[in-house]
Amino acid sequence: MKKLKKDLFLLLLASFFLTFFIWLPFLLGKSEGMLTVFKNFDGPNYIVVAKSWYSHNLIAKNFSLPAPLEYYPAHFPGYPLSIFFFNLFLKGPNAMLVSTFLFGVLAVFSFYLFLLKFKLSQNPFWLSIVFLVLPARWVVVKAIGSPEPLFIFSIITSFYFFKNAFSKLNNNLFFKDKSIFVDLFLAGIFGAIAQITKSPGILLFIGYEIFLFYKLFVFQKEGKGRRSLFAFFIKITLPLLLIPFSVLLLFYFYKIQTGDFFAYFHSGDNFHLVFPPFQGLSQKGSWLGDFWREDMVWQYLIGALAAITLFKKKLYDLASFAGAFFAATLFVAHRDLARYSLPLVPFTLIAFDELIQKKEFKIALLIILPAIYLYSVNFISGNTAPVADWAPYL
């Protein structure tokens, strides 16, 4: 217990100093100072949601961003809800950054506890330190207004309880331990939080169901009866239905606030899943930028290797989600594939744990730390929204 508290405290300190050093150039006056951090996409959009809750009248009356009113339902309300809470004590932009920082810390805490509980790493503390600084895009989103820390925290925590439930089953279809139901319910709750934070949260439910069908296949080969298998499937799935059910509640909320149940799908040029796959390498599309995109090929390779490696390690639950999420990224037509792929990061680190623990990796990481820092500061300096009047955001 003493080591646990020490490790968590050190992770908290590391999180604080990492974010502080990312902010330091702006605190010292780089660009427009901390205003540059506040203005980073999509932070201002989430403050707008937290202040208006999608009301077209309130947005049009108070905010000056050039985005059309229909655009804001593309920003799910989970993260704005946290901004709304902290805004009771702090001004909007500060509430936004405090929320991001807090959930960034909670994400690394939950990752460390996940590794420790299920013995998924040779050195959970070191792998958690790596999780703080890799990839560089993750470092950026923890220092600006961003839903990703809350999203990834919710995914890891949901997985913690889901895996904990299955660890108590011991391949037994008939379970009476009430704590199993509690774990599954908590997995559903945190999965629902992930879902109302970002739309890819539904992939968590899909990953769970893929793993569950795999377990049913195994049980069937062992000669378990169909009736027992069906009952098992229902018992596991019911609490997890909180995840897709939260989508219906969200869309109903959109209906109340905007008059459009499907407002998310009518939010303009914002739906980036397209067919066939690899359209992120196409020269057509408003979100694709230039043709210098070889880094996207490397991201596809790392994602594929992570899913395959987890499967090879017989971590079938993790592999199910990683595989489902990686498959979805193949259909993402957006230049910022790195941000879309961030939920894969914890699972990728687990897949490559043996490599990451090696001395050679530690030396290599030390060498590239300045590159991560420079990338982060330069990205924040350039990725700003055209906010003309900050008064409504305060």
N, C-alpha and C positions, 0 to 999 in steps of 0.2 A: 504493500500500500504506500509506503514511504517513497519507493522508487517511482510509482505511478504518479504521485503528486508532484514529484520533482520533475519528471519528464513533461507533464502537462504544463507546469510553470515555465519550463525552458522553451516549450513550443509557443507559449503565449508571448514570452519575451522576444523570441525569434520573429514571430508574426508582427509584433509591434515595430521592432527595429527595421525590418524589411520594408514595411509600409512607410515608416518615417523617412527612410533614405530615398524612397521613390518620390515622396512629397518634397524632400529637402530643396531641390533646385527651384521648385515653385514657391516654397516658403521664402526663399532668398530672392525672389523676384523674376525668375525665368518666365518669358512670354508675358502673360497677364497675371502672374502669381497663381494663387490657389483658385482664382477664377477659371483658369485653364482646366484645372482638375474638375471643378464643378460642371463645366460646359461639356465635358467629354460625353460622346454618345454612349448609351442612350439614356444617361442619367437625367437630363432635363425632362425627357418624355415621361419618365417614371414619376418625377415630382408633379408633373401636370396631372397624371392619373391620380396620385395621392391627394391632390388638391381639388379635383373635379369629379372623380369617379365616373369619367367618360361622358359627363353632361356636355352636350354640344354648346349649349348656351353659356355655361361657365367658361369653357375653353375659349370660345370665340370672344367673349367679353374681356377676359383677363390675360391671355397669353399671346405672345407675338411670334412663336415659331411658325415657319412657313408650311409645315405639314398639314394636309387636309384633316378635317375633323374626324373622318372615317378611319384615319390611320391608327388612332390610339388604342382601340381594342386588340391590336396586334401585341400590345404590352399587357401581359396577364397581371392580375391584381395581387399576387402573393407578395412580391417585393414592395410594391407601393403601400401595402397594408403595414409593413414594418416601418416604412418611412413615415406613414401617418401616425404610428405609435410614438416614434422618437420625436416627431414634430411637436408633440405635446410639451417637450422639454427643450428642444433645440430648434433653430431655424431650418427651413427646408433643406438647403444644400448640406448643412452640417449633419442633419438627421439622416440624410442619404448616405453620407460617408461613414457615419457611425454604424449604421445598419450593415453596410457592406463589410466593414472591418470585423464586426461582431460575428457575422455568419462565416467569414473567412476563417476566423479562429475556431468556431464550432465545427467547421468542415474538417480542419486538420485534427482536432480533438477526436471527432467521430471516426476518422480514418485510422488514427493511432489505436483507439480502443477496438476497432474492428480487426485490425491486424493482430493485436494482442490476444483478444478473445478466441480467435479461431486459428491462431498460430500460422498466419499467412506470410510471415516474413522472418528471416533469420535475425533481423534487428529492426523491430518496429519503429524505434525512435529515429534511427537514421533514415529509413524509408519515408517517415513523416517529414523529416527535414527536407528531403529531396522534393516531396510533394509541395512544400512551400515555394520552391523556386523553379520548378519545371512543370509545364513549359512556360516560356516567357509570356505568352498570352494570358496565362493564369495569374502571373504576377501583376499584369496590368489590370485585369478585371477586379482584383482585390483592392485596388487603390483608387477606383473611381466609382461612380454610381452604376451598379451592375447587379442583375438578378442571379448571376452564375454562382456566387458563394452560397446563397440560400438554396438554390436548386441542387447543387452538388452535396451540400450538407444533408438535405432531405433524402436524396438518393442513397447516400452511404448509410444513414441512420435507418432508413426503411430496410435496406439489405441486411443490416445488423440484426434486426428483429426477425426478418424472414429466415435467415440462416440459423438463428438461434432456435426458432421453432422446429426446423427440420433436424437440428442436432439432438433434440429431445425425443424424436420419433423412433429412432433406432430401427428403421424399416418396418415399423408396425403400423398397420392400417387403422387399428382401433386405439385411439388415444383418448384418455379421460383426464389427463393432466390439464387443468384449467389454464395454467401458465402458457401452454401452447397456443390456446385461443387468444390470450392477451398479446402474445408476441405477434401473431398474425394480424390482429386488430391494429397494433401499433405500426406494423409494416404497412398496412393499408392507410393509416392516418398520415404517416410521413410521406407515403407515395402520393396521397392526395395533395399534400402541401407542395410537393414537387410539381404535380400536375397543374395546380393553379398558379405556379410561378413561371413555368415555360411549357409550351405546347409539346415538346418531345417527352414530357413526363409519361405519356401514354406508353412509351417504349419500355418503361419499367414494368408495367402490367404485362405487356407482351412477353418480355423476358421471363417473368415469373411463370407465365402459362406454358411457355416452351419447356422450361425446366420441369414443370409439373407433368406435362405429357410424357417427358422422358422417364420420370419416376413411375408413371402408370405403365409404361411399356416394360420397365424392369420388373415391376410387381406382377404383370401379366405373365411374363416369362417364368416367374417363380410359381405360377399356378394359383395366384389369388383370384377369387371369384369376381365376376363382372359387377354384381350388386355391391360388393365391398369396395371395388375400385370406384364405382360411381359415387358412393357415399363419401369416400375419401376425397374425391375431386371436389365435391360440393363443399365439404367442410373447409378445405384449404382456400377455395376460390371466393367464397362468400365475403369474408372480410377484405379481400383484395379488390373486390368490386367497388370499394370506396374510391379507387383511383379513377376509373371511367365515369362513375357517378358524379364525381366532382366536376367533370367537364360539363355535364348536363346542368348542374347548378350554376356553373359559371356562365353558360350560354343563356340561361334563364335570367341571370343578373344583367347580362348585356341587353336582353329584351326589355327589361324594366328601365334601364338607364338610357338606351339608345333607340328602342323600338324595333330592334333587329336581332332576332335570336341567333342568326348566323353572322353577326357583325365581324367576328374574327376573319371569316373568309371573304368579307367585303371590305377589308382594310387597305385595299390598293395593291400596289406592286410589292407585296411583302411575304408572299407564300413561295418559298424557295425549293420545295420538293418537286422535281420534275422527272419525267420519263423520256428517254431511257437513261440509265446511269451514266455518270461521268460527264454530265452537262456542265459541271463546274469548270471543265477545260474547254468549253465552247467559246467562240468569239462573239456569240450573241447573248444578250442579257444585260439588264441595266445595273446589276450588282456584281459584275464579274471583273471590272477593271481591265487592265492590259493583258497581254499574252505571256507575261513573265510569271508562270505558275508552276514551275517544277516542284516547288515546295509542297504543293498539294499532292503530287504523286508520292512523295515521301510520307506524307500523313496517311494516305491510303495504305501504304506498305506497313507502317507501324501499327495501324489499327487492325489490319488483317493478321499480322504476327501476334498481336496481343490476344485476339480471340482464339486463334489456333493454339497458342501456348497454354492458355487457361484450360482449354479442352484437353490438351495433352497431359496437363497436371491433374486431370480428373476433378477440376473445380467446375463442375458442370453448371452449377447455379450462376456463378460469375460469368462463365463462358456464354451462357444463354443470353444474358443481358448484353454483354460486350458484343456478341455476334449480331444481335438484333439492332443495337445502336450503330455499329459499324456499317451494317447493310444499309441503314437509313442515310448515313452520311454519303454514300455513293450517289444518292439522288439529290444532294444539296447543290443547287446552282448559285453559289455565293462565294465571293472572293475570300471572305473571312471564315474559311473552313476550320481554321484553328479554334475559333470560338465555339463553333457548332460542335466540335469534337471534344470539348473540355470534359463532359461527363464520362468519357472513356479513360481519362487520365488516371484516376485511382486504380482502375482495373488493369491498365497497362503497366503501372508500377509494380503491382502484385505479380503480373505475368513475368516481368523481367527482374524480379527481386534478386536472383542469384548474381546476375550481371551487375546490378546496382550496388551490391555489397562489396564488390571487388575493389581493390586498391586502385586499379587502373581507372575505374569509373570515377572514383573520388578525385583523382588528379585531374582528369578531363573536365569534371564539373567545376573544379577550382579555376581552371584555365578560362572557361567560358562564362564565368560569373560576370565579368565586366561587360561582356556582350549582352547578357540578359538585362543588365542594368541600363545600358545605353539604349537598347531596343525599347525598354519600358518607358523611359523618359521621353524619347523621341516620338513614340506612338502617342503618348498622352498629349504631347505638345501639338500634334497635328490633327488629332481626331476630335475636333470641337464642333459644337452646334452653334448656329448663328442666333444667340439669345441677345435681343436688343434691350430688354427691360427686365431686370432681375427682381423688381419689387413684388410681382405676384408669386414668385417662387419662395419668398421668405416666410 
